[in-house]
């Protein structure tokens, strides 16, 4: 997944905006960070459940890693160059749900997000 595809997908989610965090782009829902982008390393960091985080890292394919101390809160680094785009999208939506207020979840269910693999709208 390219940086442009990542940005387009994440910004298609309800009330998601791009901001800055420690000099790098981040993406927020009502001022709560749901993803960080590290363009130098070619990766993103998203918030997942600890069980999902553990399962992804234990696969050992190099696409998922732990970002130091923040990993104990579920933050997981994803290599955009090696992880499957559909899986990245699924994990981004999961991270969005973890930080977005429940009142926004209905908007997500009603909101068609871009399916960047074939340029047709799809539901997450």
Buried (B, 14 or more C-beta within 10 A) or exposed (E): BEEEBBBEBBEBBBEBEEEEEEEEBBBBBEEEBBBBBBEEEBBBBBBBEEEBBBEBBEEEEEBBBBBEEBBEEBBBBBBBEEBEBEBBBEBBBBBBBBBBEEEBEEEBEEBEBBBBEEEEEEEB
